[in-house]
Amino acid sequence: MLGRLKSSVLPSAILLGCAALTLTACSAVLASNDAENTVISAEVLRSADRLPVDEIVYFMLPDRFENGDMANDTGGFPGGKLDHGFDPTDKAFYQGGDLKGLTSRLDYIQGMGATAIWLGPIYKNKPVQGGPGQESSGYHGYWITDFTDVDPHLGTKADLKAFVSGAHERGMKVYLDIITNHTADVISYRECHDPDFTSPTKVEGGCAYRSIADYPYSTEGGPEGTPINAGFLGDAPHVQTYENFEKLTHQNYAYTPYIPAGEEDVKTPVWLNDLQYYSNRGETTWSGESSLYGDFSGLDDLLTTHPVVVDGMINIFKDWITEYRIDGFRIDTTRHVNPEFWAAFLPAMKNHAASIGIPHFYQFGEVYDPDPGALARFTRVDGFDQVLDFGFQSAVFAVVSGQEPTARLDQFLRGDDLYGDTTWKGLTQPTFLGNHDMGRFSGMLKSAIPGISQDELLARTKLAHGMMMFMRGVPVIYSGDEQGFVSDGNDQLAREPLFPSQTAVYNDNDLIGTDATTAESNFDMNHPMYTYIAKTAAIRQSHAAFRRGAMETRLFEVGTNTDTGAGMNVGQFDAATGTAFAFSRFDPVTGQEYLVAVNTAPTAQQTNVRVEPNTQGFTSLMGVCPATVATMATAQLDVPAFGIVVCQADGRADRHVR
């Protein structure tokens, strides 16, 4: 029977050093018994030399991480909560986190093994939006008014430079969260919002989406205007011609848009205040044409088919790369922007970054869909090198929660070829377990398994993080998961601050692995989730197979229906027949095999796993591995309940990647 994992923690100095290393350099740090004498050379710390696939990413919303400067809590805006947007007792408003606080905690972030930081949007936002009784603030950063400046609630440009410099000095990369689809809600429509406006086409009850077929773009404006050549919506050669757009002299082809008094010049750059650069078609229905040209909850949808918008966004985000030496972008609402925009924007960013000495600029899009086929469209058609792997999240949750057998993982992985060579067939996809939109993995587990104990919740959450570290992809850790946060739901309910919270709906949560609550400061580097992430991250960083090596499924189980005995892939199944999963990773240079075995059952299991035929023995990296093969090309493994075993084999295979 396999013994429990050792509870000892790698020295923090080793973890801090190892997090910054490239390829096999981490092994030398881990091998050193004298952490104080470990010297990390300037060459090793050159983060620009690492490929995106080498990173471990830590994601946070800066308002919800650490408050380093209480003087900027209200952003310098006068008035009350509905003016400046700050209320630490309300989950929908600014809580006080900022860039100075983030910079002060860089050692904490690096200590768990993170090598890159995905920073939630830091641009100047409209402080408060929403109708009476539905107000909330732009603490999350997605309601931008000034695309060129830092939101004053978060600090200043100097604070951002200090943060990026601090990260780079530690060999860590910084990825900015960017938005090109929309701006803050400023534009209104006469037909919907102006009570004094009368029209035979007056809309009652909201600004319903008006399609291009029913309300074509026109030269004179209004539904009776002369339709303009629709080719500029995507049919070459019109899409990039200014001349065609210059015919669009009016914006009231669908609605009569206007900017309320006092907000005429609220947006920066100045061209963003011009109505002709917006779709102005009403609210999206989240499907079909409206998905590209509709407003999200009133947010002003940019007309990303317009050359001025394309060029303007390219110039905006080139400047962020130039001024702050940013290493990559997470791109919001990717699926809601037309492919022609991405065809221009993505290479412009990558080429500009390379021209100023950032050779491996990493751009990953957000496409909220668990279907690999749907996700692959954005790597195959839109030109993304990678998109956030919602498919990984869905498959791992289904298996670790016990809802589906491990065959689900094999089914998911078979879709990797769809992504194409730009993603190394899935290897460079950012993988994650939960986030600020869908909620925390532990919270989803708690909801899916009524009555689950705290110990089991911790064990299953650890297992999922271990799988994320060792399976293909680039791991993304959501801030707070390493402190055992268990949210009550998604969106605002899953955005607890790590500094002491005053929000009741957060503070009544029962965290895992600790007696602390969110009312306390939660930067405990001895928390069992933090130390588990640090340990698995160190293994990943010290063995290139887990970053750049091919992955091959060795074992999965379909499961047996507990009622009929028939094989099944979903639903209730016998825990003894659907919970084992094993895979191999291969060193990208030598082909050396690494074997990983997973048990999603509540009881320990012994399983036989196929390995390379030239394998003779194993070295244990995590858990207990057999000293020798059981029979020819077979390893016999004892895997604990909700456990994971990682073995370095002496066998080799020709399954290299990079």
NORSULCOR-V400445 format. One record per residue. BURIAL is + if it has 16 or more other ideal C-beta (glycine too) atoms within 10 Angstrom, else -. Layout:
<<BURIAL> <BURIAL>>
//
This chain:
<<-> <+> <-> <-> <+> <-> <-> <-> <+> <+> <-> <+> <+> <+> <+> <+> <+> <+> <+> <+> <+> <+> <+> <-> <+> <+> <+> <-> <+> <+> <-> <+> <-> <-> <-> <-> <-> <+> <-> <+> <-> <-> <-> <+> <+> <-> <+> <-> <-> <+> <+> <+> <+> <+> <+> <+> <+> <+> <+> <+> <+> <+> <+> <+> <+> <+> <+> <+> <+> <-> <-> <+> <+> <+> <+> <-> <-> <-> <-> <-> <+> <-> <-> <+> <+> <+> <+> <+> <-> <+> <+> <+> <+> <+> <+> <+> <+> <+> <+> <+> <+> <+> <+> <+> <+> <+> <-> <+> <+> <+> <+> <+> <+> <+> <+> <+> <+> <+> <+> <+> <+> <+> <+> <+> <+> <+> <+> <+> <+> <-> <-> <-> <-> <-> <+> <+> <+> <+> <+> <+> <+> <+> <+> <+> <+> <+> <+> <-> <-> <+> <+> <+> <+> <+> <+> <+> <-> <-> <+> <+> <-> <+> <+> <+> <-> <+> <+> <+> <-> <+> <+> <+> <+> <+> <+> <+> <+> <+> <+> <+> <+> <+> <+> <+> <+> <+> <+> <+> <+> <+> <+> <+> <+> <-> <-> <-> <-> <-> <-> <-> <-> <-> <+> <-> <-> <-> <+> <+> <+> <+> <-> <+> <-> <-> <+> <-> <+> <+> <-> <-> <+> <-> <-> <-> <+> <-> <-> <+> <-> <-> <-> <+> <+> <-> <-> <-> <-> <+> <+> <+> <-> <-> <-> <+> <+> <-> <-> <+> <-> <-> <+> <+> <+> <+> <+> <+> <+> <+> <+> <-> <-> <-> <-> <-> <-> <+> <+> <+> <-> <-> <-> <+> <+> <-> <+> <+> <+> <+> <+> <+> <+> <+> <+> <+> <-> <-> <-> <-> <-> <+> <+> <+> <+> <+> <+> <+> <-> <+> <+> <+> <+> <+> <+> <+> <+> <+> <+> <-> <+> <+> <+> <+> <+> <+> <-> <+> <+> <+> <-> <+> <+> <-> <-> <+> <+> <+> <+> <+> <+> <+> <+> <+> <+> <+> <+> <+> <+> <+> <-> <+> <+> <+> <+> <+> <+> <+> <-> <+> <+> <+> <-> <+> <+> <-> <-> <-> <-> <+> <-> <+> <+> <+> <+> <+> <+> <+> <+> <-> <+> <+> <-> <+> <-> <+> <+> <+> <+> <+> <+> <-> <-> <+> <+> <+> <+> <+> <+> <+> <+> <+> <+> <+> <+> <+> <+> <+> <+> <+> <+> <+> <+> <+> <-> <+> <+> <+> <+> <+> <+> <+> <-> <+> <+> <-> <+> <+> <-> <+> <+> <-> <-> <-> <+> <+> <+> <+> <+> <+> <+> <+> <+> <+> <+> <+> <+> <+> <-> <+> <+> <+> <+> <+> <+> <+> <+> <+> <-> <-> <-> <-> <-> <+> <-> <-> <-> <+> <+> <+> <+> <+> <+> <+> <+> <+> <+> <+> <+> <+> <+> <+> <+> <+> <+> <+> <+> <+> <+> <+> <+> <+> <+> <+> <+> <+> <+> <+> <+> <+> <-> <+> <-> <+> <+> <+> <+> <+> <+> <+> <+> <+> <+> <-> <+> <-> <+> <+> <-> <-> <+> <-> <+> <+> <+> <+> <-> <-> <+> <+> <-> <+> <-> <+> <+> <+> <+> <-> <+> <+> <+> <+> <+> <+> <+> <+> <+> <+> <+> <+> <+> <+> <+> <+> <+> <+> <+> <+> <+> <+> <+> <+> <+> <+> <-> <+> <+> <+> <+> <+> <+> <+> <+> <-> <-> <-> <-> <-> <-> <+> <-> <-> <-> <-> <+> <+> <+> <-> <+> <+> <+> <+> <+> <+> <+> <+> <+> <+> <+> <+> <-> <-> <+> <+> <+> <+> <+> <+> <+> <+> <+> <+> <+> <-> <-> <-> <+> <-> <+> <-> <+> <-> <+> <+> <-> <-> <+> <-> <-> <+> <-> <-> <+> <+> <+> <+> <+> <+> <-> <-> <+> <-> <-> <-> <-> <-> <+> <-> <+> <+> <+> <+> <+> <+> <+> <+> <+> <+> <+> <+> <+> <-> <+> <-> <+> <-> <+> <-> <+> <->>
//
